[in-house]
Amino acid sequence: MKAHERIKNYIDTNGVSLELLFRKCGISRNTLGTMLTGKRKNCVDEYEAIRVVLNVETNRFLTPHSELLNLNVKK
């Protein structure tokens, strides 16, 4: 699952108002919408703003390092 999918899932599961989120984050409604649908990647500053407003730990929506590497090590 990608970061935008994790964020969207958290918002939906916890009943977070998108209106409140974009206002408190200082991110436009359009930008937030395209980020949450995966049409636009979010930058670190936007991610941090969302994380702070949602009051979650820094790595809450990030992909674990091992998944990113997707190592196919042959033994």
trRosetta pair geometry for C-beta under 8 A, 3 or more apart (Angstrom, degrees):
i j d omega theta_ij theta_ji phi_ij phi_ji
1 5 4.6 -124 -172 92 92 129
1 6 5.6 113 128 -59 118 85
1 9 7.6 -12 -176 -10 145 145
1 63 7.9 -177 77 -96 59 91
2 5 4.9 93 58 8 73 105
2 6 7.2 -137 101 -7 37 88
2 38 6.6 79 81 -108 146 116
2 63 7.3 -34 -126 -59 43 119
3 6 5.6 -56 -148 35 33 112
3 7 6.3 32 155 -19 68 105
3 42 7.1 -114 109 42 129 114
3 47 7.1 -29 168 -118 143 121
3 61 4.8 79 -150 143 79 104
3 62 6.4 2 -98 -100 107 40
3 63 6.8 -89 -55 -28 82 87
4 7 5.7 -51 -145 37 33 112
4 8 6.2 34 155 -19 65 107
4 35 5.8 -158 -118 159 116 65
4 36 5.7 173 -172 -131 99 28
4 37 7.3 -47 156 50 136 14
4 38 4.9 170 79 -78 148 70
4 41 8.0 -119 -44 -123 124 47
4 42 6.9 144 -81 -7 95 111
5 8 5.7 -52 -142 39 30 111
5 9 6.1 34 155 -21 63 108
5 38 7.2 12 -51 -62 83 117
6 9 5.7 -54 -146 37 28 113
6 10 6.4 31 153 -21 63 106
6 60 7.5 169 146 132 127 73
6 61 4.1 161 99 -142 127 81
7 10 5.7 -55 -151 35 30 112
7 11 6.4 31 152 -20 65 106
7 35 7.8 -22 78 133 150 104
7 36 6.4 -113 97 -113 111 81
7 50 6.3 2 -141 153 133 148
7 61 5.1 24 -60 -127 80 150
8 11 5.7 -53 -148 36 31 113
8 12 6.2 27 155 -15 65 108
8 36 4.7 118 -83 -166 104 95
8 37 7.9 94 -83 -72 146 39
9 12 5.9 -57 -145 40 29 108
9 13 5.9 26 159 -18 66 113
10 13 5.9 -58 -139 41 25 109
10 14 5.9 -3 169 6 63 117
10 16 7.3 21 123 1 78 134
10 54 6.7 46 133 -161 134 150
10 56 7.3 -37 -163 -53 155 158
10 60 7.4 52 -85 148 155 121
10 61 7.1 -85 -12 -85 140 106
11 14 6.6 -74 -139 50 18 92
11 16 4.3 -87 -143 54 70 116
11 18 7.0 55 -178 -77 139 78
11 21 7.0 -26 -121 -55 122 159
11 36 7.4 -34 25 -130 152 134
11 54 7.9 -90 -81 -103 75 128
12 15 7.8 24 -179 -68 25 36
14 54 8.0 105 72 -151 154 104
16 20 7.1 -122 179 68 75 114
16 21 5.8 63 151 -57 114 121
16 54 6.7 -30 -105 -111 155 96
17 20 3.9 75 80 9 110 108
17 21 6.5 -178 93 -12 57 84
18 21 5.3 -54 -144 38 35 116
18 22 6.2 27 162 -14 70 104
18 29 7.6 81 143 -137 107 84
18 32 6.7 153 -168 125 98 136
18 33 7.8 58 -175 -78 140 78
18 36 7.9 -72 -120 -18 120 164
19 22 6.6 -59 -146 37 22 99
19 23 6.4 18 157 -14 60 113
19 29 7.9 -3 -109 -104 57 110
20 23 5.9 -64 -149 40 27 110
20 24 6.1 15 162 -10 67 113
21 24 6.3 -64 -142 42 23 101
21 25 5.9 14 164 -13 64 117
21 32 6.7 139 110 -153 108 151
21 50 7.0 29 -171 -129 109 81
21 53 6.0 126 -137 123 66 145
21 54 7.6 17 -119 -64 106 89
22 25 5.8 -59 -135 44 28 108
22 27 5.3 -99 -142 78 74 79
22 28 6.7 -2 -172 152 122 14
22 29 5.1 88 149 -86 172 56
22 31 7.9 137 -135 64 112 87
22 32 4.5 -111 -92 -12 108 155
23 26 7.9 25 172 -66 27 38
24 53 4.5 127 110 -125 124 127
25 32 7.1 118 64 -87 143 123
25 46 7.2 53 171 -153 124 68
25 49 4.1 101 -153 140 86 116
25 50 5.6 11 -109 -75 137 59
25 53 5.3 -77 -68 -21 82 149
26 49 6.3 -101 42 -154 93 149
27 31 5.0 -118 176 89 93 121
27 32 4.9 113 114 -60 118 95
27 35 7.7 -24 166 3 147 145
27 46 5.7 77 -92 -137 134 102
27 49 6.5 147 -33 96 110 144
27 50 7.6 -11 0 -62 146 91
28 31 4.4 91 58 8 87 104
28 32 6.8 -157 89 -5 44 86
29 32 5.9 -58 -147 39 27 109
29 33 6.2 29 155 -21 63 110
30 33 5.7 -57 -147 36 28 113
30 34 6.4 20 159 -12 65 107
31 34 6.1 -59 -147 40 28 104
31 35 6.3 30 154 -21 64 109
31 40 6.9 -91 -153 90 62 156
31 46 7.6 -122 147 -126 122 143
32 35 5.6 -56 -148 36 30 114
32 36 6.2 23 158 -16 66 110
33 36 6.0 -60 -145 38 27 106
33 37 6.5 12 161 -6 64 111
34 37 6.1 -62 -142 45 31 103
34 39 4.3 -83 -160 74 84 108
34 40 3.9 50 128 6 112 118
35 38 7.9 38 176 -68 29 24
35 39 7.8 -78 -55 54 19 70
35 40 5.3 -58 -75 79 57 96
35 41 7.5 36 -125 170 78 10
35 42 4.6 56 -142 -66 125 103
35 46 6.9 -140 -104 144 158 142
42 46 4.4 -123 -169 90 100 125
42 47 5.1 126 120 -58 121 82
42 50 7.5 -15 -175 -3 159 138
43 46 5.0 92 54 11 73 102
43 47 7.0 -134 98 -6 36 91
44 47 5.5 -54 -145 38 32 114
44 48 6.1 33 156 -21 66 106
45 48 5.7 -53 -147 36 29 112
45 49 6.5 32 153 -21 63 104
46 49 5.6 -51 -148 33 33 113
46 50 6.5 32 154 -17 65 104
47 50 5.9 -58 -152 37 30 110
47 51 6.1 30 152 -20 65 110
47 61 7.4 -146 -155 71 104 128
48 51 5.5 -54 -144 38 31 114
48 52 6.2 31 157 -20 65 106
49 52 5.9 -55 -146 35 28 109
49 53 6.4 24 157 -15 63 109
50 53 6.0 -60 -147 40 28 108
50 54 6.1 15 159 -7 66 114
51 54 6.1 -65 -144 46 25 103
51 56 5.6 -99 -155 64 73 88
51 57 7.9 -62 -169 97 114 20
51 58 6.5 54 176 -118 154 41
51 60 6.6 154 -129 35 100 119
51 61 7.3 -132 -88 13 99 115
52 55 7.2 23 178 -75 33 46
54 60 7.8 -136 101 83 129 160
56 60 4.0 0 146 -40 125 166
56 61 7.6 82 103 -26 144 91
57 60 5.1 132 63 -51 72 94
58 62 7.8 3 134 -10 68 129
59 62 4.7 -71 -154 35 69 121
63 67 5.0 -110 173 81 102 124
63 68 5.4 120 109 -58 120 93
64 67 4.9 89 66 5 84 104
64 68 7.3 -154 97 -8 44 87
65 68 5.7 -58 -153 33 35 113
65 69 6.5 29 156 -17 69 107
66 69 5.9 -55 -147 36 32 109
66 71 7.4 -67 -158 11 72 105
67 70 6.7 20 180 -64 39 74
